[in-house]
Amino acid sequence: MKRITRRGFIRYAALGVAVFVGGGVAGRYVAPLKMTTYGTRHRLAITEALAQMVDRRPVYHWAFEDLDSLEHLPQMPGPLIQAIEGDEVNFSVTNTLREAHGFRIPGVPGEVGAGIVIGPGETRTFEFAAPVGGSYMYLDHLNAPVNRVLGLHGPMIVLPKSGNTPYSEPTPTVQSLFDDLGTTDFFPGEPWRPERTRVWLFSSIDPRFNSMAERGESIDASRFREEFLPRYFTINGESGAYAAHNHHTVPSGRIGQPHLLRLMNAGMTADSPHIHGNHVYLVAWTDLAGNYRVEDNVRFVDTFTTDPGGRMDWLLPFRRPPDIPGDPNIPLRQLVRTELSLTLGGVGQSPLTYPMHGHNEISQSAAGGNYPQGMVTGWQITGDLDGVDFPPSNPKEQGGVNEETHGGH
């Protein structure tokens, strides 16, 4: 969740340029987003870094660092951990900071689920069997919710050993829904595939408390809960246009290629994401008692609220959007050829892109009012049900129209 510029950051890091902001962290900015780490052995460090907000303000954060990554830089959120149910997962976590920090994965049995304390300069190594398939979030549980919100959180996905759903123990209704994908008239196309998954990890930031952490001041959790006033809202560490144009975040596929969205809330606000173009199926969520569970009664929604610390999974069916007029038997690439071939301001209008924004209105802003530079992103339809992609956005390649030939409208 930071940027000197997207490409310029790499240059700065390679040159070892030291960046000082108010006497803070030198030369340590959060790495450009890279969500996935593979394997069952992970070496993480708990460290500190600057994260550049959407308005270019650098804000101090605590962060996890993947010590085995090529970038060898802090990440926020932490790297996406993936496992198969029953895998022996090994973690080595080093605390490089001056105070004790923690590591916990709610929903995992044993000491990891209860939380492990790691002293200053200490390294703790632990193993656990990957739990049942589902969406998990690892976090620093100490001084809750302070340490989690100040950056120490990350996603973990566990897939089942077998089956065509994301879950080891799907309910009958969830199993029926996934069985229908690609096999029924209502869900023509293809079944769900694990690679068609996106993680949306939400967070919120009040820079006043981040500055206190940078100065080494203790932060009282009660005061934090009472006085927290978010000025930035992020998805996977990014806001506004950055989150809306990152292929790690944006679901993208043809009609009939359903995606699973794993939503997690590491912040301090209750978020109600709302998606355009398709409704979604709520297939798993953290209930009012705080338990993550697969749904018995799958709901068809366009928005649903997740509380701080909560998780929920949406199935985005990638059906043909019902609000597009015209004969449903005509492929969209023919029905809306003019629109898909159009280039406006140098930006091609193919693929079809639909927004996701929050119904918690303040979450769409940044720095006290910049809109829509908050918790927003989108999803893209790149082609038709018959497996053919939409026409290229360059009109010279396929004989479409552009601003000059179309009168600039």
N, C-alpha and C positions, 0 to 999 in steps of 0.2 A: 504494500500500500504506500508506495512512495515513488517519487520520480524526480530526478534532476532534469531529465527529459527521458523519454523511454529509451532512446538509443544512446544519448549522451551519458547516461549513468554507467553503461558498460565501459565507456572510454575513461570516465573518471576513476572507476574501480581499478581498471587495468593500470592506470598511471600512478595509482596510489595517492591521489590528491587528498589532502586532509581538509575536511570541511568542519569549521567550528561555528556553532550557533550558540551565542550566549555562554560561551565557555563550556558547552556540553560535549556530546559524543563526537569524536574526531574521525572523519572518513568512514563512518559506518552507517550506511543507509540501507533500508530494507530492500531486498532483492526484488527485481521484477517478478511478477507472479509466475510461479511454476508449481502446479498443484500436487503432482504425483511423485511419490517415492516408492520403489518396488522392493520386494524381498521381505524377509521376516526378521532381519536384524537391523536395528536403527540406532544411530549414535546422534543424540541431540545435545545442544548446549542451551542453557538459559542465559540470555545475554541482553544487551541494550543496543538500541539503534534509533536513528531518526527516520520517521515516515513522512513523506511529503503529501500533504493534503491536496485536494482537487484545486484549491486556490493557491497552491505552491507554498503554503506555509509548512515549514518543517516542525514536526511535533515528536518529542521524545517518547519512546515506548520501550517496554520490556518485550522480548521476542524470543521465539525458538529458532535455533539455527541447526540445519542439517549438516553435520560435520562430514558426511560422505558425499555431499553434492559437489559438482564441479565449481559452482559459484562460491561455495563456502561463505555464504552471507546470511544474515538474519532474514527470516521470512515472517510475514504477518498477513493472514493467519499462518500457523505452522504448517509444515508439509503434510499433504494428504497421505495418510497411512492406509494401505489396502491389504487385506488378508482374506483367507478362506477359513470358514468355521473349522476349528480344531487345530489350525496351524499353531506351532509353538513360536510365539512372537517374543523377541528379545529386545529389550531397550537398555541403552546406557545413556544416562542423562547427567550432564555436568552443570553445576550451578557456578557461573563465573561472576555472579554479583555479590554485593557486600552484605546481603541479608538472606535469611532462609527462604526458599521457595518450595513449591510442591508440584506433584504430578499425580493426576487422577483421571481415570476414565469411568464416568458413571455408567453403570450397567454391566461392568466386567466384574466377575466374582473375585474375591480375595483381596490382597493388600492393594492392588492397583485400583480396584473399585472403591476401596476405603480411602485411599490417598497416601502417598509416600512423601515424606519431608526430606529435603535435600539441603544441607547446610552450606554456608558460603565456601566456595572452593571445593566442595565435595562432589564425588561422582557416585551415583547409585546405579547398580545393574540389577535387572529383574526380568523374569520371564512369566508368561501366562499363556494359556490356551485361548485362541481367538474365540469369542463367544458366538452365540447364534447370529445368523445373518441379520444385518440391520445397519442403521446409521448411528454413529457414536461421535462424541466430541471429547478430546483430551484437553486438560486445562490445569492451571495452577489453582488449587482449591484453598490455599491459605488466605487469610484476611478477606474472605469472600464478601462481596464480589470483586474487590479491588484488583487483585492480581490478574484475574481472568480478563477484566475489562481493559486493563492497561496493556494488553497485547498477548498474554500467555494463554493461548487457546489454538486449537487446530482440529481438523476433521479426521475421522477414521471410518472406513467402510469395511464391513465384513460381508462377504458373499457366502451363500450356502454351498455345501458340497455338491448338491445336485438340484434339479428342478428348473422350471422356467420362470420363477419369480425371484425377487431380491431377498427372499426370506426363507429361513430354515423351517419355520413353522407358520406357513400362511394360513389364514382363516379360509373357510370355504368360499366366502364371497371374493376375497382377494385372489384365490386360486382360480375361480371362475372368470374373473376379469382378465387375468393374464392368459388364460386358456383361449379367450375369445379374440385376443389380438392377432390379426392376420388370418383368422379362420371364419369370421362372420361377416355378414353384409354391413353391420354397423361399424366394424373395425377392419375394413379392407387394408391390405398391405402386408406388413411383416410383424412377427412377434417382437417383443422387447428383447434387446440384447444388452449385456452389462456395459459394453462400451458406450451405449447411448445413455449416459448418466452425467448429470452436472451437479456440483455442490454449490449451494448458495449459503455462505456463512456470513450472517449479519453481525455488525457490531456498531457501537456508538462511542463517541469520543468527546470528552470535556477536557480541553487542553490545560485547564487550571490544575487538575490533579496530576496530569502527566508532568507538568513543570515541578510540582512538589516532589514527585519521585525522582526527577533529574537532580534536584538539589539535595536528595538524600533525606528528605523529611518523612516522618512516619505519617500514614494516612489512616485516620480512624474510619472503620467501615460504616459506622452509624452516620457519621457526617457525610460520607461519600454517598450513601443512599438518599439522604435528605437533601443534599445540595447539588447533586449531579445535574448539570444543565448541558445536554448534548449540543455540540456545534457542528459535528460531522457524523455522517451515517455512511457505512460502507458495506459492500458486498465483496467478499473475498479480498478485503483490504483496499478496495477501490471504490470510487464514487463517480456519479455523473457519466460523462462520455467515455471515461476509461472503462467503467464496468459494462457499459453498453456495447463496447466494441472489442471485448476480449474473448477470444474463441474458447478459453478455458471456462468461461462463465456462461456464454450465450449458447443455448441449445440450437442446433442447426441440422436440418435434414429435410428429406422430401415428405410429401403427404404419405401417410401410412408407415412412418418410421417413429414409433412412440419412444419418448424419452422419460426417464425417471429423474425427478428433481429432489435432491436431498437438502432440505432447508434446516439450518441450525442458527440459533440466536445466542451469540456470546456477549451481547451488549446489555444495556440497562433499560431499553424501551420495549414495550409490547408492539410487535410489528405485524401488520396485516397486508402482506403482499397480494397484489391484484394483477391478473394476467389478462391480456386482450387476445382476441382471435380464436381462442379455444377456452372452454372450461377445463378444469383438471379434476382428477379423482384423488381424494385424500385417502391414501392407503395405509399410512402409519403416522402416529403422532404421540407426543408426550401429553398424557391426560392431566386432569386437574390435580391428581395426586402426585404428579411428577414422574409417572411410569411411562416409558416408551413402549407402545404396543401396536401390533398390526390390527387394523380395523375389522370389527365384526360386521359393521354396516357401512360400506363404502359410500362416502358422500361425493356428490358432483357439485363442485364449487368454483367460483371465480376469485374468491378471496377467503382467507382463513387466518386466524390470529395465532402467533407463536409468542409465548411469554419469554422473558429473559431466562436463558439456560435451556430452553425447550428445543425440540427437534420435531420435524414432520416431513413426510415424504409425499410428493405429488407425482401422479402419472399424467404427463402431458401427451394426449393421444395423437397429436399431429394429424387431426382430421381436417378436411377441407373447411376453411372458415365459413360459417353459415351466413355471414353478412356480405359475402361477395355475390352480387346479383348475376343472373345468367343461367343458362342451361347447365345443370350439374353434370351432364354427360359430355360436355365440351372441356377438354383439358384447359387448365388455367393459362398455360403458356400461349394458347390460341385465344382464349376468351379475353384476356387482359394484356395482349401482346404489346399494345402501345405503351401502357404503363410500365411493363417490365423492361421494355427497350429504351425507356426514356432516361436521359442523363440530365440532372438539374444541378447547376453549380459545380459541375465536374464530378458529381456523385451519381453513380448508376443506381437505378431504382429496383434492380434485381439483386438479391432475392426479395420476397415479401417479408417485411420485418414488422413485428408487433411488439409493443412495449410491455414491460412489467414495472409497475410503480406501487408504492405503498399507500394504503388508505389511512395511515397515521400521517397526517399532512406534513408535519414538521420534518419527517424523515426524508422528504424530497428536497430539502434545502441543505445548504452548507454555509458555514461561517456566519450564521445568524440571519440568513435570508436568501442567499444565491440559489435560484431555482432554474432548472431542475438538476441540481448538482449533488444530489444526495443518493439515496438508496434506490437507484433505478437501473434497469438493464432491459433486455428484450429477448426475443427468440425469432428464428428465421425459417421460412419455408423456401427451400432451394429448388424444388422441382415437383413434378406431378406424380400421381399414384402409379402411373405406368412405368416409372423408373427413369423417365427422361427429365433432365434438368431444364430449368428455365433458360430462356435465351441469354446470351452474355450481355452485360450492361454496356459494352462498347458498341455503339450503333454501327460503326464502320465494319464490324465483323459479321453482322447478321442482317443488315439492311433495315434497321429500325429507324427511329426518329431521334433527334436531339434538339437542343434548344434553338439552334439556328433554323433547322428545317421545320420545326413545329411552332415557330413564331415566338419562342422564348417563354411560353406560358407553362 
